[in-house]
Amino acid sequence: MVHSILVVCTGNICRSPIGERLLRQQMPGFTVASAGVSGLVGHPADARAQEVAASHGISLDGHVARKLTPQLMREYDLILAMEPDHLNHISAIAPEVRGKSLLFGQWLQKREIPDPYCKSHDAYEYVFELLGRASQEWAQRLSHQRN
């Protein structure tokens, strides 16, 4: 049974904070957190990510980026990464958790969620939309495990 989810991206300031907050909203009762393979430790969410999320009713207030560690990954039942390179990084630093690590876009034909960092507003909107669809799929599938 999955009770906790760790969302992983590169810097932990754009994709994973949005994914974390979307999952929290759609999956009350689950523990959801995020980290980055190259976490910009101590940084808040990217300003444009905050702006786009807020325009969709999602607050990234209080987010503080952190770096992905083997210990952190062991604490969660499911690890959702944005791209195959993140899965490779996970396998390299904690091979024992690879079996519980999947792409966030697993249910969107295993789609990679591209990094919008330093790109256009439209790029952030596109990523938000993908994360929204993917988080709905995860919520739907994981809510069935509890019935």
C-alpha positions in Angstrom: 0.0 0.0 0.0 1.2 3.5 -0.8 0.8 6.1 1.9 3.6 8.4 1.1 5.0 9.9 -2.2 8.2 11.7 -2.9 8.2 13.8 -6.1 11.6 14.3 -7.7 12.9 16.8 -10.3 16.3 18.5 -10.9 16.4 21.6 -8.7 13.3 21.2 -6.6 12.1 24.7 -7.5 9.7 24.2 -10.5 8.3 20.8 -11.4 8.5 18.8 -8.1 7.0 21.6 -5.9 4.0 21.9 -8.3 3.6 18.1 -8.5 3.8 17.8 -4.7 1.1 20.4 -4.1 -1.2 19.0 -6.8 -0.9 15.5 -5.3 -1.5 16.9 -1.8 -4.6 18.7 -3.0 -6.0 15.6 -4.8 -4.9 13.0 -2.3 -5.7 14.1 1.2 -4.5 11.6 3.7 -1.3 10.8 1.8 2.1 12.2 2.8 3.6 14.0 -0.2 7.0 15.8 -0.3 9.6 16.7 -2.9 13.3 16.9 -3.5 15.8 17.5 -6.3 18.6 15.5 -7.7 20.6 18.7 -7.7 18.4 20.4 -5.2 18.9 24.2 -4.8 18.9 23.7 -1.1 17.1 26.4 0.8 15.6 28.2 -2.2 11.9 28.9 -2.5 9.9 27.8 -5.5 10.8 29.6 -8.8 8.9 32.8 -9.2 7.3 31.9 -12.5 6.3 28.5 -11.1 4.7 30.2 -8.2 2.9 32.6 -10.5 1.5 29.9 -12.8 0.5 27.6 -9.9 -1.2 30.5 -8.1 -3.2 31.3 -11.3 -4.6 27.8 -11.1 -5.4 28.0 -7.4 -2.3 26.2 -6.1 0.0 27.9 -3.6 3.7 27.1 -3.5 4.2 29.3 -0.4 6.5 27.9 2.2 8.3 25.6 -0.2 12.0 25.2 0.5 14.1 23.2 -1.9 16.1 20.2 -0.7 18.5 17.7 -2.2 17.5 14.1 -2.8 19.3 11.6 -0.5 19.2 7.8 -0.1 17.8 8.2 3.4 15.0 10.5 2.2 14.0 8.1 -0.5 13.8 5.2 1.9 11.2 7.1 3.9 8.6 7.1 1.1 6.5 4.3 -0.4 6.5 5.7 -4.0 9.0 8.0 -5.8 7.8 9.9 -8.8 10.5 11.4 -11.1 10.0 13.8 -13.9 12.4 12.3 -16.5 14.4 9.1 -17.1 17.7 10.7 -16.1 16.2 11.3 -12.6 15.3 7.5 -12.4 18.9 6.8 -13.4 20.2 9.1 -10.6 17.9 7.4 -8.1 19.2 4.0 -9.1 22.8 5.2 -8.9 22.5 6.6 -5.3 20.0 4.1 -3.8 19.6 1.0 -6.0 17.3 -0.5 -3.4 14.6 2.0 -4.0 14.5 1.7 -7.8 11.6 -0.8 -7.7 9.3 1.9 -6.1 10.4 4.6 -8.5 8.4 5.6 -11.6 7.9 8.5 -13.9 5.4 11.1 -12.7 4.0 10.9 -16.3 3.7 7.1 -16.0 -0.1 7.1 -16.9 0.4 9.6 -19.7 2.2 7.1 -21.9 5.2 7.3 -19.6 5.7 10.9 -20.7 8.6 12.9 -19.5 7.7 16.2 -17.8 10.1 18.8 -19.4 11.9 21.3 -17.3 10.4 24.8 -17.8 13.2 26.6 -15.8 14.2 29.9 -17.5 11.8 29.2 -20.3 8.6 31.1 -21.4 5.4 31.5 -19.4 3.8 29.1 -21.9 6.4 26.4 -21.0 5.4 26.7 -17.4 1.7 26.5 -18.3 2.3 23.4 -20.4 4.2 21.7 -17.5 1.5 22.7 -15.1 -1.1 21.1 -17.4 0.9 17.9 -17.7 1.5 17.7 -13.9 -2.2 18.3 -13.4 -3.3 15.5 -15.7 -0.6 13.1 -14.3 -1.5 13.9 -10.7 -5.2 13.2 -11.4 -4.2 9.8 -12.9 -2.1 9.0 -9.8 -4.9 10.1 -7.5 -7.4 7.9 -9.3 -5.2 4.8 -9.3 -4.0 5.1 -5.8 -7.4 5.9 -4.3 -8.5 2.5 -5.5 -5.9 0.7 -3.4 -7.8 2.0 -0.3 -11.1 0.5 -1.2 
